[in-house]
Amino acid sequence: MKKLKTIYWIPAMLIIAGILIQIIPALGQLNQRRTKMNHKNLETAVFAGGCFWCVESAFEGIDGVIDVISGYTGGHMDNPTYEQVTSGTTGHYEAVQVTFDSDIITFQELLKIFFQQIDPTDPDGSFVDRGNQYRSAVFYQNDTQKKDVVKVIEKINGSRIFDKPVTTQILEFKNFHEAEMYHQDYHKKNPIQYKFYRAGSGRDKFIDKKWKDNAHVFDTDMPRNLSPIEKLTPLQYEVTQKNGTEPPFDNEYWNNKKQGIYVDIISNEPLFSSQDKFDSGTGWPSFTKPVNMQSIKEIEDKSLFMKRVEIRSKKADSHLGHVFDDGPEPTGLRYCINSASLRFIPKEDLEKEGFKDFLPLFD
């Protein structure tokens, strides 16, 4: 008889278990809705930063963040699958949608968190994941968010943390498609697989190297005195600090015929005079000699499978250009110099800029 009762109870327990399976998720959703109702100023932000498992985990548990959902955005296909998005054919990005209470945490603070999870200078993907679907982007939902993103990117570029400019895209938000359930909270559901993937992706090493000691770049809007190097344009920085070369016939001084001197763009060190400038036909400013041999230094350059003599400024150690032995008399030399390394001071401004000792050159 007891066995018979046990048999009757088994179907009953199965029915109850089935009901609970149906009810528990619904209760969770109801609780989430109640939580959201308790917050009056809810907003959403959408970020793409490569693998959405990693970006999602960065926002969860942050005070003021109500919900974080992994999904897809920016593309042309409705309700895409993970396989379709990762094929790179849908135009969608892997992204996260963050619901937050703006009374507790601001959009600017979310941007600070987001940018410290990514390499914002990578235009072709994110860490080990390559392809358009893994590029970084912020999908703004109003003009205020757009302006905030622009301001943050300007701060990062101005900080010179990176050798390259930020390529994170600023795109208008259109729609968001939730990813499959197994992607949601992946770092909690599959901690071993998640940690294995993350460790091998290179993301944490990059964050530790580039962002660990540089979070302060987001924290102030106060003006500060920039160093001479920080004031350089991207081209000037590339040439003087990275030994770059500007395009010929498309630079500031290649065809400048005014009288004056050329000084180092960083140190203001006098380098060349218009009296020694000539048209070499190369498209770069060319001089027969420096205004003072003590202002430059020569370094053997074996790059580009050639043997050349590089010219650098002595005080600032700026890359200037190269010297060749195909110049005109009296020296027979051609100092081929990048305009981006120079600042020109016209003859009439020499005295007021503190270079009156060079005026006799033009008598």
N, C-alpha and C positions, 0 to 999 in steps of 0.2 A: 504493500500500500504506500509506504514511504517512497519507494522507487517511482511509483505512478505519479505521486505529487511532484517529484523532482522533474519528471518528464514534462508535466503540465507547465511548470515554472520556466523551463528553458525558452519556449516560444515567447512567453510574456516578457522575459528579460531582454530578449532580442528586440521585441517591439519597443520597449522602453529605451533601449540603447539607440535605436534608430531615431526615435523622437528627440533624444538628447543631442544627437549629431546634428539634427536640423535646428534645434533651438539655440545651442551654444554659440555658433557663429552669428546668429541673428541677435542674440543678447550682446555679443561683442560689438556689432555694428550699432546697436541702439545706444550702448554706452559711449561709443565714439561720437555719435550724433549729439548726445547729451553734453559731452565734454566740449564739443564745438559750440554748442548753444550757450555755454557759460562764458565764452569769449566774444565780446562785442565787435572787435575790430579785426576780423579775420581777413587775411590777404593770402595770395599765392605767389610763389616765385618758381620759375622753371629754369633749371640749369643742366647743361650737358657738359660732362667732363670725362668722357671715356666710359669705362665699365660702370654701369649704374649701381652695381652692388657696393662698390667702394664709395661712390658719392653719397648714396643713401645712408650708409653707416655713419658718415661724417656729420650728418644733421640730426640723426635720431638721438634723443636724450638731451638735446639742447633746450634750455629754459625758454619757453615761448613758442617753440616749434610743436605744433599740434599733430601733424601727420606728414609722413614722407612716403611717396609712392614712386616706384620705378616704372618707367614707360618709354614711349616713343613720341617724338614730336618733330615738326619741321618739314615733313615729307608730303607726298601726294597720294598716299594709299590709306584708305580707311581700314581701321582695325587690323593693322599688320601683325604678323607673327614674328617671333624672335628670329626664326630662320630667314624670313623675308628681309628683315631689317639688317641682319648681319651679312646678307649677300651684297649689300651696298646698292641695291637697285630701287629702293623706295624713297630715297631722299630724306628719310627719317634719321634722327640722332637718337642714341641711347641717352635718356635724360631722367631727371627726377623732378617731381612736382612737390614743392614744400608748402604746406599750409601753416601759417604762423599768425600769432597775435601781435600786431604792430605796437600794442601798448607795452609789450614785454621785450620784444626784439625787433629791431628795424631791418629793413631791406638792406641797408648799407652794411649792417653787421653780418647778414647772411652772405653778402658778396665777399666780405673778408674771409669767412669760413670757406666759401667755394674756391676762391682763387688759390688758397693755400693747400688745396687738394690736387692741383693740376700743374702742368707745365704750360703756361699761357702763351709761350712762344712757338709751340709745335703746331704747324698748319696742316699736318697730314694724319693726325690721329692722337692717341694718348698712350704713352708708354709702350707696352708690348702690343697693344691693339692698334692696328693700322687701318686706315680707310676713312672716308668721309663720315661714316656713321659714328665714328669715335672722336671726331673733332670737338673742341671745346666751344661753347656758345652760351650766351645768356639771352633768354627769350623774354623781352620786356613786355609788360602788359599795359603800360601807360607812359606818358612822357616823363613823369618823375623818375620811374625806374630806369628809363633810357638814359637820362641825364646822370643818374647815380652811377651807372655802369661806365659811362664815358669818363667821369671824374676819377673813378677807381683805376681805370686803365691808364689815365694820364699820370696818376701817382706812381704806378708800377714802372712805367716807362721813365719817368723822371728820377726814379730811385737808382737806376743803373744796376739793379740786381742782376739783370740779364744782359748778355751781349747783343741780343736781338730784340726787336720790338714785339710787343704783345700782338698775337694774331687771333686771340679769342674773338669770335664773332658776336656782334650785337644785332639780334634779329627780332622782328616783331612776332609775338606769340599768336598762333592761329588755333591750334587744337592740341590736345594731349590724349594719347591712347594708353591705357594701363597695360603693363606687361603681364604675362602669364603669372598665375599665383605662385609658382615655384620660384620666381625671381624676387617676390616680395620678401623682405627681411631675410635674404639669402644668408647674410653673415650670421644670423641667429639659428637658422634651420640647419645650415651645413657649415659649422664653424671650422672644421678641419680643412675641407675643400677650399673654403674662402681664404683662410690664412695661407694655405699653400699657393693659391693663385696670386694673392696680393704680394707675398714675399718674392715670387718670381717675376712679377710684372715690372719691378723697378720703381714703382710709385713711392713707396716709403723711403727708399734711399734718396730719391730726388727731393722729397719734402724735407727730409732731415738736412740735406746739403744746402738747399736754396731758401727754405722758408723758416727753418727753426729759429734763426736769429734775426729775421727780417720782417716780422709781423708789424713792427712799428711804422712801416711805411703807410699803413692804412689809418693810423690813429690821430693824425693831426692835419688841420687845414691851415695852420699858422705858416705864414711865409718865412722862409729862411734864406740865408745867403748861400747861393749855390757856388760850388767850387768851379774853377775854370773848365774842368773836364765835364762837369754836369751841364754846363751851358752849351756844349757842343751840339751841333745838329747830328742826326744819325750818320750822314755822309762824313762830316768832319771827324766823328768818333771812329768810324770804320777806317778812314785813311790814317789818322794820327796814332791810334791805339792798336789797330789790327793790321797795319801795313797794307792797307787797301790802296786801290788806284781808281781815281775818278775817270769818267769818260772824257776822251779828247774832244776838243772843239765845243764842249758843253760844260764849261766850268767858268768861274767868275773872272779870272785874270789872264786867260790865255791870250786875249787880244787887247789887253789894257795898255794904252799908250801914254797914260798920264805920268807926270813926274812925281816921284816920291819914293818911299822905302817900303819894303815888305818885312813884316815882323812875324814871329811865331804866334799862331792863333791862341796858344795856351799861356806862354810865359811873357809875351810881348818883347821877346828878344829880337833885336835887329838882325836880319838875315841877308837880304838882298836889296839892291838899288835898281831903280828904273834905268840908271845910266849904264848898267851892265846887262840889261834885258835885250833880247833879240828874238826875231821871228824864226823859229827853227822849222816851221812847217809841220810840227808834230801834233799841235793842238793843245800843248801844255805850256805854262810859263817856263821860259828857258833863259838862263843867265850864264855869262862867261865866268863869273866868280862870285863868291859871297862878299858881302860888305865888310865882313870881319871873319877871317879864317878860324878865330877862336870861338865863334858862335856855332860851329857845326862839328860833327864828328863823322868819320867814314867807317863803314862796317862792311866786311865781305859778305856778299849775298849770293848763295848758291841755289836759290829757289828757282822753280820753273825750268829746271835743267839748264840753267845758264850761270855764268860767273859774272856778277856785276858788283858795283860798289854802291851800297846804300848810303844815303845822306840823312842824318838825324840831327835835330837841334840839340845842343849840348845841355841847356838848362832843363828843358821840359822832357827831353828824350822823345820828342815827337818824330814820327816817320814823316820825312819831307818828300823824298823821291830818290833819284839816282843820278850819278855823274858819269858822263861818257866822254871819250876822247875824240869826238867828231865835231867839236864846236869851232867857231871862228877865232881869228887872232884877236887879242894878243895871247890868250891862254891856250887856245886850241881845245878848250873844254866846254861841255854842255851840261849844265846843272838843270836837269829836267825835274821840275817841282810841281807837286799838286797844289792847285789853288786852295783846296780845302784845308791845307796846313798853314795857310797864310792869312794875314790881315794887311790890307794896303792902307798906308797913311799918306795922303797927298802932301806935296811940298808945302802948301799954304797952312797945313795943320801941324807941321812938325814941331814948331815951338810950343804951341799950347798943349801938345801931348807929351812934352818932355824930351823931344829929340832934336833940339835946336843945333846940337853939335854936328848934325848931318847936313845942315843947310849949305855949308861950303861945297858940298858935292855938286850943287846945282848952279854955282856961280858961272 
